[in-house]
Structures are given as structure tokens and as C-alpha cells.
């Protein structure tokens, strides 16, 4: 089913092999198109290019793409089933031109050269048809095109919001991107729009596997009865790196204020699942910022959920500095303006 060359269907013979017990279905007739079809099967909604480096590193790009789609919405490839996809001659597939572009970038959108950095994520994923999709400034990318005829990979794409369209172009130079954004018809005296210059650097992978080990410390939280009274519990954590080394599973054990054994929070997963999100407590969270340093890292992520039975935005900041680890949880109830600290975990490596 789904083959462009035709279908095997209709009446079937079911044969059970006597030694193994394996059942085999044998179709009695098949349907074939009158004209030959393309020499391939149906293009899936999300095409994940082969990546030898990912295989060597023990990564699973297909799983990463699936998790990214679940968290950020599936972007389907164009349906080109009537067209042949094999390139002419010995030229590489056009998707390969995008290999150096795919991933998550941190864009510095400061308005002037002397202004403080203002960063936003730029997420690029292949559509399988020679262009790319993703988000820029958290807005979906459309009309993306690529060109490498002039000694460097250049891209152009469009995003939009309630104010109108934004036209972007960029040139890739190693792990750095140099781009401009033209905002038409707004903000300038001449009426020709605004031109912003920006740069982007490839985001480093979060070294979550470095959290593996034994930890001890405390959990301080606001009592859920009044959202004001602080309660502190002793805490120990045993963390183990995931099989691919990009995350950890956490087994937590609490000690009540009177010293008696408390509950456990086993199998809490912290996993860098996609380009601009991660999985935590079996749910996808949007990464707001990440900073990977020589002595550790800091990552800030949030999602919409419920806290104390109220709709809320929940934000976590996890920071590792040498052998000190903190996980701060902040909450902003729906209809309010400010975050408050719900709890903070402080751990030291044992």
C-alpha cells in the first residue's frame, strides 16, 4: 500500500510455514498503472536526510525530527509524487546543500552596533525538497530559497506578524551567519522601511549528560496552601545519562523537615530532544535561552500548564557551575503580570 508503482490487493492466500509458524499472505492479483511511475515510494510528511556524522555520534535524527514535530507542529513536505527526485548526472541531492545550515542558531538582533545584545532563536529544518522550514524570531518561515552559486551558501526567506511581512537574507560563513532584515513601509521617514543587520551563531548542544552522578542538597518551595510559606526538604538525587548521551534520568529522594523519609520523584527525564525545545517530566518545553560555558551551562525553558490547579506559565532555569547544580521553577498565573519563585533545588555533587 502506498507504492507509486501499484498495489497488491484483492483476494489473498494465507500460508502458515510448518516449522516456524510464521504466517505469509500471498496476493492472488495486483494492480499496475499503465504508465511507469517514479522509481521511489511516497515522500513522508517529514524528510530526514541521511547524516553520517549523526550516526557516528550515536544520535537518532529521525527521533529528533519526530519529537520536534510533536512539540512545534508538523511541517509537511510538498507533495511532488508525480516528479522524479533523482538529480541529473552525478550532482549531489539538493538537500545536501542545507546540511551546514540545519539546526538551531542564536540570532543577535541588536538595533545598533553599540546596543546590548538582543538574542532570539533561528530554527532551520529541511523540508526534503531543496528548501527549508522552521522559525525565525519564533515566527514560521515561508518562501525560503537557497543559492550556493557564488562561493558561499546564501538564503532568503519571509516571516510575518500582525505588523506585516519581514524579508530576510543571510550568508553562511562557517558557524557564523551574516544577515539583513528589510521591514517594508514602517518606521522610516522615507517610507521605504527599515533595514536591520544581524548575526547568528550556531547553538552549542546542551551537555546534559554531564549531570550524571550522585547529588545531595535541598528543595525549598512555597506551600501550596498560601503560596507564601517556605518549606525546605532535604534532597538526594541519582542521575544517569541516557543511552545517546544527550540527557539524563533523575531519581529523587526527599527528606521531610523532621528528618523522616519523604517521597520520591523517580524517572524524571531531562532530555535535549529538539532544536529549540527539550523534554522534562515527559512534556515538551520551549527553550528561551541557553548558555554553554567551560565550567557548565544555563538553560531557561517554559511551557503553559497548571500550577496549584490554576492555568499558568511555568519557567525553569537549570544551571550547572562546576559541581553546583540549581533548578529554579517560576510560575506566572494566567491573568497576572509577574513570575514568582515556586521552588528551587540546590544540589552539590557527592
C-alpha positions, 0 to 999 in steps of 0.5 A: 500500500502506498507504492507509486508503482501499484498495489497488491490487493484483492483476494489473498492466500494465507500460508502458515510455514510448518516449522516456524509458524510464521504466517505469509499472505500471498496476493492472488492479483495486483494492480499496475498503472499503465504508465511507469511511475517514479522509481521511489515510494511516497515522500513522508510528511517529514524528510530526514536526510541521511547524516553520517556524522549523526550516526557516528555520534550515536544520535537518532535524527529521525527521533529528533525530527519526530519529537520536534514535530510533536512539540512545534507542529508538523511541517509537511513536505510538498507533495511532488509524487508525480516528479522524479527526485533523482538529480541529473548526472552525478550532482549531489541531492539538493538537500545536501546543500542545507546540511551546514545550515540545519539546526538551531542558531542564536540570532543577535538582533541588536538595533545598533552596533553599540546596543546590548545584545538582543538574542532570539532563536533561528530554527532551520529544518529541511523540508526534503525538497531543496528548501527549508522550514522552521522559525525565525524570531519564533515566527514560521518561515515561508518562501525560503530559497537557497543559492550556493552559486557564488562561493558561499551558501546564501538564503532568503526567506519571509516571516510575518506578524500582525505588523506585516511581512519581514524579508530576510537574507543571510550568508553562511560563513562557517558557524557564523551567519551574516544577515539583513532584515528589510521591514517594508513601509514602517518606521522610516521617514522615507517610507521605504522601511527599515533595514536591520543587520544581524548575526547568528551563531550556531547553538552549542548542544546542551551537555546534559549528560554531564549531570550524571552522578550522585547529588545531595542538597535541598528543595525549598518551595512555597506551600501550596496552601498560601503560596507564601510559606517556605518549606525546605526538604532535604534532597538526594538525587541519582542521575544517569545519562541516557543511552545517546548521551544527550540527557539524563534520568533523575531519581529523587529522594526527599527528606521531610523537615523532621528528618523522616523519609519523604517521597520520591520523584523517580524517572524524571527525564531531562532530555535535549530532544529538539532544536529549540525545545527539550523534554522534562517530566515527559512534556515538551518545553520551549527553550528561551535561552541557553548558555554553554560555558567551560565550567557548565551551562544555563538553560531557561525553558517554559511551557503553559500548564497548571500550577496549584490547579490554576492555568499558568506559565511555568519557567525553569532555569537549570544551571550547572557551575562546576559541581553546583547544580540549581533548578529554579521553577517560576510560575506566572498565573494566567491573568497576572503580570509577574513570575514568582519563585515556586521552588528551587533545588540546590544540589552539590555533587557527592 
